Amino acid sequence: MKTGLMPEGATTAPIVALLDAGAEHSNAEVVRARAVAEPLLAGELLDTGENALSHADGVAAILRAVGSAQELQAAAYLVYAADFLSKPEEVVAKAFGDSYASLVTHTRRLVQLQRTTRDARLPADRKHDLRAEQTERVRKMLLAFSRDLRVVLLRLASRLQTLRWYAASKQPCPQELAAESQAVFAPLANRLGIWQIKWELEDLAFRFLQPQAYKALASALHETRVEREQRVEAARATLQADLYGQGIAAEVQGRPKHLYSIHKKMQGKDLSLDRVFDLRALRVIVASVADCYAALARLHEVYTPVPGEFDDYIAKPKPNGYQSLHTVVLGPDGRAMEVQIRTREMHEHAEHGIAAHWAYKEAGARGYAGVSAAGEFEEQVARARKAVLNQLLAWERDTVQGAEGGPVFDDRIYVFTPQATIVELAAGATPVDFAYAVHTDLGHRCRGARIDGQMLPLNTPLQSGQTVEIIATKEGGPSLDWLNPELGYLQSPRSRAKVRAWFNALQQAQTIAKGRDLVEKLLQREGKTALKLDELAARLGFKGADALFEVVGKDEYSLRNIELLLRPPEPVVDENELLAQRHTRSASSNRGGVLVVGIDSLLTTLSRCCRPAPPDAISGFVTRGKGVAIHRSDCSNLAEMKRRSPERVIAVAWGGGETVGKGAPVYPVDVLVEAGDRQGLLRDVLEVFAKEKMNVVAVNTLSMKPGAVKPRAGGGDTAWMSFTLELSDASRLAKVLRDLCAISGVRSARRK
């Protein structure tokens, strides 16, 4: 049986009609594309050995024969020319537009995937699982189809042209290529309803895979072909005339049987060629189901039915929805003839599957599924596109179910968006995984999901072919529950990583906000609010303000470092020298005040917290920039500083000058008096100080009503009085405190 170009004007498959968005294009587009490709392809060979330009010509001719648009025929040249351009997508987009560039990109990517898969060979000592290899290729096809319907049609035409070249050139076709054509490309063409390509792919693959069986069958059929065709045409005309005579409006077609189809039937049913009844086959297409049974009754009246060769697929359709009446009858010459009877609707379904939807045919005049449209038309195209994708999903399931023991590949599923875009996910994926696969932001805002129109929990495992619609909030983030593996919200490691990244970013933002608040409060205390934060961070060695805030917020960087940077340097005592000399020598003299042991004439200050005065036991504490602070040895503040920095405590003593008399130094001492408030109380207290010749330099009094503080016995108002005295000798206070306590109404008198 010869193969060659299919006749132009052949019935256009619905999938081709769907792609025919450029019916108004002239042939100029194809001519221009070929002119661009010719200098690039003329002297080049493909990896199969074909001349690249001749191959592109053949692909364009096949596409023209199945009724495709001029745009797709032009793309056949550009796809191959792109292999010889340095920046093919940019060049094609500039010269022909983005649509062509997209087609070139996806087709080249699919070709590369196919080559990679085909070239991946297992070691010779292991048997290669052809079914697993087929499944992987089917998936690659499926993904390419979801991006652009035109890609698959280009690949089918290219494969058919390659097989034709091997047949015409008498070159041996690689077995892997022929097997792939038979197991993957021909079934794909079948699913898409492109019968012209489907049967020729099957016959050519059969020719290369089983050359002896092919030649024997072709020879047997060739001997009787003319006679067989004459008998089929005679039977067709006779039956159609008879049915019209009975009032049944019917279209009767003669259906030739292709080589590979005959071979499969002979092998599958163990039949000889003369037992293949549908070598002569008729198809009767009528208007209604009632007409189907009326035509069957008339057929059995005119011809003799063959026992056991009748099937009623109308009353009991096949699982894929196929419906027809099948019968085998003996013609006037005594030879068997198969007849199929169906309605027009059944015929459309049988020829093109559920993809042969009226929406497909309407889409043929207005665009393909890769082109956005509005309103009802968009919905029609989406439904039609989903129908074909479901066919491919069903084909994949059929492919993987064939291995013994169940599926050989069940690690991936394919589900649809409401716009019929396919999304590939890991098996067991949930609606949350789906949302993250579509877009990260959609995953974060996901709050619910409709699966095939039904609201279901977000941890529901998805199945191939389902349509998923995500219900999302305008703002928001993921739930921590999604990271709990026991709850089953996420199956994809990629989705889990996106959820963790969101929470990490949230935690980082909170830490930065905390650090910013601490730094800004410090700047307010230091009066440096005008300082630029990025400049401050740079001076401290950070790349930016947020980096500084983050380490401050984590308590990994002390604010003391910022204080030291902000405060101007002051003259300071050399602490190391001071500490090194703390016990070296004692001063021989002091001009009064305090002597620091080992160092003469060192700056000292009396601490206000405890007001030390001779002869109090005292200790010194080395400060930053203010010399040595003198505290009473029993001072609570000194005890705390000694706990934190014991190395700063230093021995001190009162100076050896005059301690009494006119030239003796004086020291401020605070005295606190608590008494029942009465008239003349302050006068009585001051008289005690005057009697002892003590100079009062400050007085502070406070009177409180009963209930403001816990009242003492006797009730009445309470007076609190604080006096600052100047003394040269603190030992004189003991008598003064006794005299104060003797005053009427005084409850206590003590040194602060």
QUIWO-V574856 format. One record per run of one state. SS is the DSSP state (@ for helix, = for strand, . for the rest). FROM is the first residue (numbers start at 0). TO is the last residue. Records with the same first field share a line. If there is no record, write none. Layout:
SS: FROM-TO  FROM-TO
This chain:
.: 0-12  19-26  41-43  45-49  65-68  84-86  96-96  119-128  147-147  169-173  191-193  209-209  245-249  254-257  269-271  275-275  279-279  286-287  302-302  312-323  330-334  355-356  363-373  400-410  416-420  426-429  438-438  451-452  456-465  472-478  483-491  525-531  539-543  553-557  566-573  580-592  596-597  599-602  606-616  622-626  632-634  644-644  650-650  654-665  676-679  691-693  704-704  706-707  709-716  727-728  741-744  751-751
@: 13-18  27-40  51-64  69-83  87-95  97-118  129-146  148-168  174-190  194-208  210-244  258-268  272-274  276-278  288-301  343-354  357-362  374-399  430-437  439-444  479-482  492-524  532-538  544-552  558-565  574-579  635-643  645-647  680-690  729-740
=: 44-44  50-50  250-253  280-285  303-311  324-329  335-342  411-415  421-425  445-450  453-455  466-471  593-595  598-598  603-605  617-621  627-631  648-649  651-653  666-675  694-703  705-705  708-708  717-726  745-750
